[in-house]
């Protein structure tokens, strides 16, 4: 890939943000309009904060991708209401994970039934994203997660890989799904330059139940950020370029900002400038 390839990835980024009170102001202050913003959804707070922030950012001229977890949808009527509201806001791209709500809010317990229903509703969105799991899912076998991508491929247009800190695992996973003829483009899920203390602070702000779930699911993240030298997205990207298989079909990065939005954009711009200097 080299510096040119890295520059291409860094030029096609998606910033994942949490729908908190200050998020809109942070995005307006620091994120260029050509950067896609994706808005997460919380099983504790429901879809409303996501839909509200999506509408406001779209009105500011951003291309916004709301997360619409299947397990937060109450029923078919609710799904249609969400679709209508997003279309009215000009949204043409949604990300549909299963979600963590336990129990589900309604009859949808996984992403595939929602994706099939969207197809039956004449594909209201031009772009539809699904989740990929480079590292093993804590509850689902790898073969099943890859089979799920195969089942979803007819209803989706791209995959976002879940957060992964191991370039070798990431490269092997992409090669494996390509061997299974899953040809959808993959946006690499990468953590931005967040500090461990800020990650912990963010986790404790999102609600007691939500924080417990977050910390339980992602305990290994904190170990990564606390390791000697800390976590560096630069190193991860440079090593990842060596492990991606030919014809990986990776159009860009999905950056988990953990709402460290200014820091993420500063890091991206500085790295782009360094890469440009290396090329000249």
C-alpha atoms as one frame of an Amber mdcrd trajectory, in Angstrom:
protein
   0.000   0.000   0.000   2.755   2.462   0.961   2.289   6.142   1.798  -0.051
   6.696  -1.150  -2.361   3.930   0.058  -2.353   5.215   3.617  -3.155   8.701
   2.412  -6.082   7.317   0.439  -7.438   5.530   3.514  -7.034   8.625   5.681
  -8.776  10.739   3.057 -11.843   8.484   3.080 -12.794   8.305   6.734 -15.898
   7.880   8.814 -15.954   9.310  12.349 -18.073   7.328  14.785 -19.482   9.598
  17.501 -21.718   9.150  20.524 -24.932  11.224  20.725 -23.978  13.268  23.792
 -24.888  16.883  24.599 -21.657  18.379  23.287 -21.302  16.172  20.197 -22.983
  18.526  17.730 -20.766  21.454  18.747 -17.635  19.308  18.582 -18.464  18.054
  15.091 -19.222  21.568  13.836 -15.999  22.912  15.294 -13.615  20.227  14.112
 -14.995  17.937  11.384 -14.814  18.960   7.695 -18.022  18.522   5.693 -16.396
  15.886   3.469 -15.918  13.535   6.441 -18.778  11.080   7.021 -20.125  11.085
  10.582 -21.716   7.947  12.009 -23.884   8.187  15.131 -24.103   5.284  17.561
 -27.233   4.130  19.393 -27.492   3.113  23.026 -29.597   0.219  24.346 -30.184
   2.333  27.473 -31.194   5.605  25.796 -32.834   4.110  22.721 -32.900   5.421
  19.174 -34.237   8.934  19.810 -30.888  10.635  20.658 -29.375   9.030  17.546
 -32.179  10.158  15.247 -32.199  13.653  16.744 -28.441  14.212  16.337 -28.534
  12.673  12.851 -31.181  15.165  11.745 -29.326  18.142  13.192 -25.967  17.206
  11.655 -27.595  16.466   8.287 -29.157  19.943   8.387 -25.639  21.360   8.803
 -24.600  19.689   5.543 -22.893  16.551   6.844 -23.329  13.109   5.367 -24.566
  11.278   8.460 -24.912   7.529   8.984 -27.136   6.608  11.935 -26.781   3.269
  13.652 -30.148   1.485  13.625 -29.709  -1.606  15.830 -32.299  -4.281  15.135
 -32.879  -4.974  18.814 -33.946  -1.348  19.449 -36.804  -1.525  16.938 -40.160
  -2.211  18.558 -41.962  -3.532  15.482 -42.532  -3.021  11.764 -44.421   0.234
  12.374 -41.461   1.597  14.337 -39.072   0.596  11.552 -41.198   2.413   8.980
 -41.318   5.509  11.197 -37.526   5.490  11.515 -37.101   5.065   7.759 -39.502
   7.936   7.043 -37.820  10.256   9.523 -34.348   9.543   8.165 -35.410   9.959
   4.549 -36.999  13.311   5.392 -33.637  14.356   6.868 -31.922  13.433   3.606
 -30.147  10.368   4.989 -29.165   7.827   2.326 -26.876   5.574   4.389 -27.626
   3.526   7.516 -25.620   1.068   9.587 -27.643  -1.922  10.816 -26.064  -4.011
  13.594 -27.949  -6.482  15.761 -27.358  -4.304  18.833 -26.875  -5.118  22.485
 -30.369  -4.508  23.909 -31.252  -7.467  26.116 -34.067  -8.255  25.894 -34.856
  -6.800  22.457 -37.391  -3.970  22.312 -39.531  -6.028  19.957 -39.556  -8.892
  17.487 -36.251  -8.138  15.730 -33.485 -10.074  17.461 -30.854  -9.746  14.711
 -29.856  -7.566  11.782 -30.856  -9.921   8.949 -34.657  -9.645   9.413 -34.364
  -5.832   9.420 -32.197  -5.889   6.302 -34.698  -8.141   4.542 -37.540  -5.821
   5.547 -35.684  -2.807   4.157 -35.345  -4.669   0.859 -39.100  -5.354   0.900
 -39.639  -1.614   1.483 -37.939  -0.972  -1.891 -34.475  -0.215  -0.487 -35.107
   3.269   0.943 -31.367   3.813   1.520 -28.695   3.806  -1.173 -26.063   2.516
   1.241 -26.517  -0.043   4.030 -23.689  -1.156   6.308 -23.282  -4.321   8.377
 -20.799  -5.418  11.034 -17.760  -7.655  10.516 -15.844  -9.357  13.339 -12.089
  -9.712  12.675 -11.567 -10.962  16.229 -13.827 -13.682  17.585 -17.219 -12.558
  18.794 -17.549 -13.354  22.518 -20.765 -15.306  21.945 -20.730 -16.396  18.295
 -18.366 -18.764  16.457 -16.262 -17.240  13.647 -17.806 -19.486  10.993 -21.258
 -18.246  11.979 -20.310 -14.569  11.810 -18.817 -15.066   8.338 -21.893 -17.040
   7.257 -24.029 -14.170   8.563 -22.150 -11.746   6.302 -22.818 -14.102   3.392
 -26.540 -14.131   4.261 -26.646 -10.329   4.561 -24.622  -9.520   1.454 -27.658
  -9.245  -0.843 -29.155  -6.577   1.426 -26.034  -4.552   2.280 -23.528  -2.445
   0.367 -20.527  -2.431   2.737 -19.037  -3.900   5.911 -17.522  -2.064   8.887
 -15.007  -4.183  10.751 -15.324  -4.181  14.506 -12.426  -2.685  16.446  -9.264
  -4.763  16.050  -5.752  -4.101  17.350  -3.979  -6.948  15.564  -2.977  -6.255
  11.913  -2.275  -9.936  11.262  -5.726 -10.991  12.465  -7.299  -8.226  10.392
  -5.484  -9.252   7.220  -6.282 -12.947   7.691  -9.938 -12.175   8.346 -10.294
 -10.123   5.160  -8.593 -12.888   3.158 -10.954 -15.431   4.719 -14.162 -13.561
   3.905 -12.930 -12.985   0.343 -12.372 -16.734  -0.026 -16.011 -17.146   1.002
 -16.987 -14.775  -1.846 -18.088 -11.983   0.482 -17.112  -9.160  -1.871 -18.604
  -6.133  -0.107 -16.071  -3.331   0.516 -14.722  -3.258   4.082 -14.129  -0.097
   6.096 -11.409  -0.836   8.643 -12.542  -0.159  12.210  -9.678   1.649  13.955
  -9.556   3.428  17.314  -8.547   7.058  17.101  -5.772   8.481  19.281  -7.815
   8.318  22.463  -6.115   8.232  25.864  -6.987   5.499  28.338  -8.087   8.016
  30.978 -10.451   9.700  28.515 -11.799   6.354  27.356 -12.539   5.439  30.961
 -14.153   8.839  31.607 -16.344   8.405  28.534 -17.390   4.936  29.672 -18.437
   6.216  33.089 -20.546   9.013  31.577 -22.844   6.811  29.508 -24.887   5.417
  32.394 -24.245   2.829  35.073 -25.733  -0.171  33.259 -24.304   0.917  29.944
 -20.846   1.482  31.458 -20.794  -1.936  33.064 -21.682  -3.509  29.732 -19.072
  -1.421  27.912 -16.285  -2.208  30.374 -17.145  -5.915  30.428 -17.187  -6.207
  26.648 -14.071  -4.142  26.067 -11.755  -4.858  28.985  -8.957  -5.762  26.557
  -9.128  -2.262  25.039  -8.039  -0.717  28.312  -5.062  -3.053  28.488  -4.047
  -1.935  25.003  -4.263   1.746  25.897  -2.374   1.163  29.156   0.506  -0.780
  27.567   4.012   0.762  27.592   4.058   3.501  24.999   0.263   3.500  24.843
  -1.822   2.884  21.767  -0.793   4.426  18.458  -3.148   4.296  15.464  -0.127
   5.258  13.304   1.680   2.019  14.127  -1.446  -0.062  13.625  -2.101   1.427
  10.178   1.511   1.061   9.067   1.532  -2.604  10.091  -1.909  -3.225   8.618
  -0.770  -2.115   5.153   1.703  -5.009   5.180  -0.933  -7.619   6.022  -3.841
  -6.721   3.741  -4.310  -9.316   0.998  -4.369  -8.363  -2.693  -7.757  -7.059
  -3.833  -8.764  -6.449  -0.212 -11.317  -3.827  -1.349 -10.775  -1.471   1.588
 -12.020   2.011   0.592 -11.305   3.785   3.871 -11.275   3.883   7.658 -14.031
   3.814  10.233 -12.518   5.725  13.154 -13.917   5.142  16.631 -13.465   8.615
  18.154 -14.996   7.904  21.590 -16.037  11.557  21.217 -12.406  12.715  21.215
 -13.343  14.435  17.974 -10.863  17.332  17.944  -7.988  15.017  18.841  -8.941
  12.543  16.113  -9.131  15.174  13.382  -5.838  16.778  14.497  -4.136  13.378
  14.407  -5.533  12.620  10.943  -4.439  15.945   9.469  -0.953  15.736  10.957
  -0.466  12.182   9.694  -1.667  13.174   6.205   0.844  16.039   6.189   3.701
  13.726   7.253   2.801  11.192   4.569   2.673  13.914   1.934   6.150  15.117
   2.960   7.491  11.559   2.692   6.170  11.297  -0.865   7.977  14.499  -1.860
